[in-house]
Amino acid sequence: LARVEHAIAAREAIRIVYRAGTKGAGPRPVTPLAFYAAEGRLWLRAVCHLDEATKSFRCDRIRGVRPR
């Protein structure tokens, strides 16, 4: 998740390969905002550019990170 941390600091958009959620498996363009812990898990808060909405993504379901 080091690439995600860098994107948070630089306020850069990236693509995450995410396994689950309302859009199914596959790459999603996001602008990551912050990590947080809840329900015993690590989460990523990010703006999802598919929905143009702020969403939460479980970090254990992020399978890859790519430049946007």
N, C-alpha and C positions, 0 to 999 in steps of 0.2 A: 504493500500500500504506500510505499515511498513516493511513487509517481503521483498518487492522489494527494499526498501531503504537499508536494511541490506545486501541484495545480491549485490547491487551496491558497497557498502563500502567494502565488503569482496571479490568482484570480483568472485562471485560464480554463477554457472549455476542453474537455477530453471525451473519449468514448470509453464506456465501461462495457465489458461483456458480462451480462447479468443473467443468472439462472433462476428465473421465477418472476413473479409479479404480474401485473395486469397486461403487460405487453408481451409476455412469454419470454423465452430464452432468446438472446441475441444482443447485438451491440446497441447501446443507447448513448446519444450525445447528451452530456450533462456538464454543468458548471458546479463543481463541488464547493460546498460552503464550510462544512465542519464535520468532525467526527463526534459522536456522543455515545454513551453507554446507557442502555435501558433493557429491561427484561433479561438481564444476564448476558447480553450480547453487545457487540460493537456495531454501530450504525453509521452510515454516511448520510448527511443532509445535503441535498443538491437540487439545483434547478434542472428538471428534465426538459430538454428541448423538444421532445416529441409531443409533450402535453403542455409545454410552457407553464409549468407549475412546479412548486417546491415539493419535493418528495423525500422520503426516507428509504434507504437501501441497506439491507443487511450485508455487512462486510463479508461474512462467510459465504455469501452467494455471488460475490464479484469474482469472476473467473479470469479476468484480464483487464488491462488498462492500455489504451492506445491514444496517440495524439488525435485530436479532432481533425 
